[in-house]
Amino acid sequence: MCRFASRRAPCARGAAAMRTAPALLFLLTAVLAYYVYIPLPNTVSEPWKLRVVDALLRGVMILGNLAHDLGLSHRIYVLNFAVNRFEVQGPRSSKAVLVTDTAFAGVQVRVFESTRRKEGELKRAVIYLHGGGWALGSARMRSYDSLCRRMAEDLKGVVVSIDYRLAPEARFPEQYNDALRASRYFLQPRVLARYSVEPSRVGVSGDSAGGNLAAAVAQQSADLPFVQVATDSSSPSKFKVQALIYPVLQALDFNTPSYQQNQNVPILYRPLMAHFWLEYLDGDLSFIQPLLANKHTALDVYWTAQGRAKVNWTQLLPASFRKHYKPVAPAHGLAQVVEEVPALLDPRAAPLLAERDVLARLPRTYILTCEHDVLRDDGLMYGRRLEEAAVSVTHDHYEDGFHGCMVFAFWPAYSSVGQRTVENYIRWLDDNL
């Protein structure tokens, strides 16, 4: 109660503010909940963790788009700044794993070496390529550092995580060239000997866009003789296995069943994947809508006919994945897209388009897919084409999984599906490498 008249007005204002504060708090909470909440399939693992991570990413993307529109910075720089600010860490060794940053043929890499090796015993090795739409991420990110560290420790081997250049500074084929150049350097006998690696026990792996690069590098190493990158005249080794984690493998059909089913499921929305493709291939972003409508592979765009046959999901997918979805094949399209972005038909950019004789020479393969991922059918179709070429394929599918779920195996976004994907992935490598 106010004791003096002169204090009544301030006291009344304070009381009014106290009455207003809960209402404002409720309003802010409601707005935040509305922003964070998005409907998700009821089989998604731990949906609220996914919603929170997605909300943070969407917030950064909004800021990036605003900065881009105002001419302050490229939207991708803003995204990478946010990622690097909280995720990138230096090379930290432990009792079990020696971690060093170095360069292979001018390409930055982080090397993880198990220290648990008997005298004279050779190790297994994995070349790893991180995801991020060819534009985001780093081998130095906490999640990839944790994954590669665990791989090196569990496999008692060596993991080379390649920090290839990113868009928009680098465009196709520069990311691919970095991955290929660093891989070839490591596969030289003298380099393998330096790291005590058994030449016949080296694999290549990656997730998402990194899975794309891993598949393309594996095809190149199987299809053509290695070009020497040093004075060493002995022949480099070949890959024993390839392991692809929800890989992106084609850009000719943005209306596969998984693209239709999961177009609004985080973290990788359908328009965002088209955006990443155009950034990678240096295409005009005005082509996003034609890509999403399959205008670039319409029936009258005759030079994409051969490519369309290789992504014909009505033949390559089991009925359980085709479900009730129908192909989207416009009669009339926009040939300008392929004319200006010819790399859409290049197997180095889209490994699903490789010829069968190239696929037939690939090593034993592991493919991980997730039900709630626009890229699910890319992996499924690639696995089918590999099997038709007589390649041994192991397919791990997660009904409760979503794109990027493997990095949810580590703090702070730990989830059960993330832990299961990592455990099964490393177990397969342990059994086959």
N, C-alpha and C positions, 0 to 999 in steps of 0.2 A: 504494500500500500504506500502511496506517495504521501508524505507528512506535510509538505508545504505546497502551496498553490503554484509557486514558481517552478516546481519540479514536475508538475503534472504532465506538461506537454512532452518532455523527454521521456518520462516514465511510460506514457501512453504509446509513444513511438516504439520503445523497447518491447513493450508487451505485444504490440502489433507485429513486430519483427519476429518475436518468439512464436507467435501463432502462424506466421507465414513460412518460417523455416521448414517445418515438417512437410508442408505442401510442396515447396520447391524441391526438397529432397526426394519426395515421392515422384514428382514430375521428372527429375533428372534420372532417377532409377528406372522409371518406365521407358524413357527415351533410350537409355543405355541398353535395357533388356530388349527393346524393339530392334535396335541396331545389331546386337549380338545374335539374337535368335533368328535362325533360318530353319525352315522345315527340312528334315533329313529322313532318309529311309530308316525304318525301325531296326534294321539289322546292322547299322553302322556301329562300330565299336566305340564306346565311350564318347557319345556325340557332343557333350558339352565341352570337352577339351578341344575337339575339332572346331566347334563354333567360336571359341575364344581365340584360338590361333588364327582362324580365318578372319575374324573381326579385326585383329591387329594388322594383318596383311592388307585387308581392304582399306583400313585407315591410312596406312602408309601409301597405298596406291592412289588414294584420293589426293593426298598431299603431293605426290609425284606428278599427277596429272595437272594439278593446279600450278605447280612450279613450271611445268612444261608449257602450259598455255600462256603463262605470264612471261615466258622467255627467260626464266631464271636458271633453269637447269633441265637436262634431259630427264624424263620420268624414270628411266632405268637407273640413273645415277642416284636419285633419291632412294629408290628401293635398295640398291646396293649399299648406300651409306647406312641405312637403318640396319641391314643385315650385318654389315661389318662392325658397326658400333657395338653390337651386343654379342656377336657370335665368334668373330675371328680371335684366335689366340696363337701365341707363339709355340714353337716346338718344345714340348716338355717331355723329357724322357722319364722312365720309371725303371724299377728293378728288372721288370720283365721285357720292356720294349725300349729300344734306342730310337729316338725321333730326331731327324735332321731335315733342314730345308736346304735344297741345292738346285742345280739346273742340269737337265739332260738335253744336250744339243740346243741350248738356248731357251728351253722351256722350263718354267719353274715347277718343281715337284716337291712333295713332302714324302720322305721315306721312313717307313716304320720297320725296324728290324728286331725280330725276337732275339733275346739274349740267351734263351734256353736251348742251347744246341751243344751236342756232344762234340768233342774234338774231332775234326775231320768230317763231320756229318754235313751233307748239303741240305739246303732248305728248299721249300716250295715258295712260289711267289705269285702275287696277283697285281696286275696293273689296274688301278681303279680310276674311274672318271665320274665326277660329281654331277648331279643334276642342277636344274635352274634355268631351263629354257634357253640354253646357250648364252644367257645374258646375266644371270645372277649366280651367286654362290662362290665358294672357294674351297680348295682342299684344306684350308686353314680354319674353316668353320668348326665350331665345337662339335656339332653332330657328326660331321664327316671325320673329324679327328678321332672321335670316340669309336665310330664304326671301324675305321682302319686300324686303330690301336687294338681293338678287340680281335679283329681278324688276324693280325700278326701274332698276337698272344695265343689264341686258340689253335691256329694252324702251325704255330712254332715256325713261322716263315717270314717273308719280306712282303710288304705292301707298298707299292709306289702309287701315290695319289697325285694325279696330274692337275696342275693349275693352268689349264689352257686359257687363252685370251677370250674376252667376252665381248658381245655386242653392247653398245653400238660401235666401239672402236674397231672391233674385228667382225667381219662378216664371212659367211661361207665362201671358200672352203678353209678359212684360217683356223677355226676351232678344230676342224678335222685334221688339218695339217699339223697343228701342234700335238694333237693326240697321237698321230701316226709317227711323227718325228721322235717324240719322247719314248714311245714304245719301241721303235726300232733301235734307238740308242741303248735302251736297257737290255734288249735281246741279244746284243753282241756278246760273244763268248767271253771276251776280256772283262766286260762290265758285270756279267753274271758271276764270273769268278771272283770279282772284287767283293760282291755281296754274298759269296758262298751259296749261290743258287744252282740247283740242278737244272740244266738246260731243257730237259724234257718235261719239266713240271712247272710250267708258267701258264697262268690264265689271265684273261682280260674280262673286266666286269664294269658295270656302271648302272646308275639309276636314272630313269626319265630321259632327259637330253643326254646325260652321260651314258645311258644304255644305248641310245642312238649312236653315239661316237664309238662305243665299244663294239657294237655290231658292225659298223662301217670299217673300223680298223681290223677286225677279225676277217672280214671279207677281203680286204686288200691284202692282208698277209697270206691268205689262202689262194688268192687269185693270181698274184704276180710275184716274181722273185723280189726279195728285199734289195733295195738300193743301198749300198754301203754308205754310211754317214761318217765313217772314220777310215783310217788307213788299214784297219784290221781286215785281212783278206779272207778270213774264215767265214763260213755261212752262219747267219744269225739263226736262232731257234725259232720254232713255230709255237703257236698256242696249243696247249693240251685241252683246255676248256674255255667256254665263254659263258658268263652268267649275267643275264639281263634282268634288271629290276624295273617293273612297269615301264618298259621302253617306249619311246615315241619313234615310229618307224615309217610313217607315210603321211603325206599331206594331200592326197588325191580325193579322199572321201571323209568329209567331216560330218557324215550322217550314218556311220556304222551304228549298229544297235547300242553300243556303249556310249557313243557320242550323243545319241538321242536320249537314252535313258538317264545319263548322268550330266547333262548339259548344265544343270544348276547345282551340282554337288561340289562343295569345296574339296580340295584347295585349288584344283585346276579346272576352272570354268571353260566351257567350249570356246567362247570368243577370245579368252586369254591365250588359249593354245594357238589359235589362228594368228593372234598378235605376235606371239613368240616366233612362229614360223616366218612371218614376214620380216621381223627384225633380223633373224638369222640369215635369211636369204636376200636381204637388202631389197625387199619389195615395198611398194607403196602401201601404206596402211589403209588407204581407201579400198583396197582389195579384200579387207576382212569380210565384208558382207557377201561378195561373190564367192569367196571360199566357203563360207558357212552354208551357202545355198548350192554348193557343188557346181557353180557356173563354169568353173575352170575345167571341169571334166564332163561337160554336157555332151550329148550325143553328136552334136555338129562340130565339136572341137576334135577333129579326126586324129590328130597326132598324139592324143592321150589314150587312144583305144587300147594299145598294148599295156600301158600302165594300169588302166582300169581292170583289165583281166587279172592282174596280179593282186588286186585288192578287192576281188569279188567275194564279199563276205557271205553271199548266199551259197557259195560253194565251199568256202574255207572254214566257216564256223559251224559247230554242232547246233542242232535245233534248240538245245537248252539255252544257248546264248543268242540265237537269232530271235527267239521269242515271237512277239507279234509285230515286230518292226518291218517296215517295207523300205526297199532301196529308194534313194533320191537321185534320179537321173534325168535332169531337165533335157528337153529336146533341143533347146537353144541356149547357148551360153555366151561366155565372154572370153574369146581366144586371147585377148590382150593380156590376161593374167599370165598365161603360160609363155607368151611371147616375151614379156618383160621379166618374168621370173622363171627362166628355163630350168633352174636347179630343182624345181619341184619334181622333175623327172630324172634327176641324177641319183643313182643308187648310193653314192657317197653321202648324200643328204638324206635319202629315204631308202634305207637298206632293204625294206620289204620288196622293192622293185628289182632286186638283183636277179640275174638269170639263174636257172636251175643248176647249170654246171658249176657256177660259183658256189651256190649253197651246198652242193654235194661235197665240196672239199672242206667244209667247216668242221670244227671239232665238236665233241660232245657238248651239249647245250643245256643250260638251266634257264627257265623263264618264269618269273614271278608276276602274277597279275592279281588285280583286286576288283571285286564286283562293282564297287562304287567309284569307278575311275573311267574318264572318257577314253583313256588309252588302253583299256582292257583288251579290246578286239585287235589292236595292233599286235600285241604280244601273242594272242591266240592264233591269228592268221600267220604270223611268222613261224610259230611252232609247227603249224600244219604244213607249210611249205617246206620247212626243213625235214620233217618226217617223210614227205613225198620224195625228197631228195636222198633218203636213206640215212639221215643224220639222227643219232640218238638224242632224244629230247626228254627232259624231265620238266613237268609243268606243275608249279605250285600255285593254287588259286585260293584266295581268301574271301569268303562270302561276306565277312564283316570289315574288309579292308577298303581303304580309300587311297587316292594318290598321295604319295609322300609319307605313307604310314610307317615306313621303316625308320625314319628319323625320330619317330615317336617312341623308339625303344630307349631313348636316353633323356636324362634330365634336361629341361624341366617339364617336357611334354610326354612323360612316360605313359604308355598304354599297353594293354595286353597284346593287341594285334601287332604292335611294333616289336615287342619282345619275341613273339612267335616267328615273325618274318625273319628277324636277324638270326635266331637260333637255327631255323631250318635251312636258311641260306648258307650259313657257315658249316653246318653239318654236311650239306651236299658238297661243298668245296672240300671238306675234310675227306669225304669218301671218294671223290673223283679226281682230285688234283694230285 
